[in-house]
């Protein structure tokens, strides 16, 4: 087994970087997230941007708009951005925002973290989300506009029932 010398890898990495950059230019959906990491004993953030073909990683000391401006990709993106609902993502005005389904399920008590919504209607929202997820996986397509409208109506009806039951309290 041979080990590739660092200098020998540069042309290959350049080609890969060019391919990723071109792929990102034509993307209509991104997923973005970040996680903490220690760099020489200091807290930094590894930011991840995924488009379905490539994953790009960026390290930065910050976790807000400053780092997004430094990276540059998200500040210019005008299509669908799926994220974990952190406020800085909503400061990207060109994007169409989508909240990660796994994050939503955690908020409704599925998984190991989250707000653990304790209202009985949370189970109805969870059931709706899981049903929509199953439907898209079985059909392997994005929901039709008609099915999206029906899902929105179902969601709004669940929220209305919850608000009625709690006297409008959130």
URNORVEN-V328008 format. One record per pair of residues at least 12 apart in sequence whose ideal C-beta (glycine too) atoms are under 6 Angstrom apart, sorted by sequence separation. I is the first residue (numbers start at 1). GAP is how many residues later the second one is. D is the distance in Angstrom with one decimal. If there is no record, write none. Layout:
i->I gap->GAP d->D
i->I gap->GAP d->D
This chain:
i->34 gap->13 d->4.6
i->46 gap->13 d->5.5
i->58 gap->13 d->4.9
i->81 gap->14 d->4.1
i->85 gap->14 d->4.8
i->108 gap->14 d->4.6
i->33 gap->15 d->5.2
i->44 gap->15 d->5.4
i->45 gap->15 d->5.6
i->78 gap->16 d->4.2
i->80 gap->16 d->4.8
i->81 gap->16 d->5.9
i->82 gap->16 d->4.5
i->84 gap->16 d->5.4
i->32 gap->17 d->5.1
i->44 gap->17 d->5.5
i->108 gap->17 d->5.9
i->45 gap->18 d->4.6
i->74 gap->18 d->5.6
i->77 gap->18 d->5.7
i->80 gap->18 d->5.6
i->82 gap->18 d->5.5
i->108 gap->18 d->4.3
i->30 gap->19 d->5.6
i->31 gap->19 d->4.5
i->84 gap->19 d->4.8
i->132 gap->19 d->5.7
i->30 gap->21 d->5.6
i->65 gap->23 d->5.2
i->27 gap->24 d->4.1
i->49 gap->24 d->5.7
i->64 gap->24 d->4.5
i->104 gap->25 d->6.0
i->65 gap->26 d->5.6
i->128 gap->26 d->5.6
i->24 gap->27 d->5.7
i->34 gap->29 d->5.9
i->23 gap->30 d->5.0
i->23 gap->31 d->5.3
i->125 gap->33 d->5.6
i->20 gap->34 d->4.2
i->124 gap->34 d->4.6
i->121 gap->37 d->5.4
i->121 gap->41 d->3.7
i->119 gap->43 d->5.8
i->28 gap->51 d->4.4
i->29 gap->51 d->4.7
i->30 gap->51 d->5.2
i->31 gap->51 d->4.5
i->32 gap->51 d->5.1
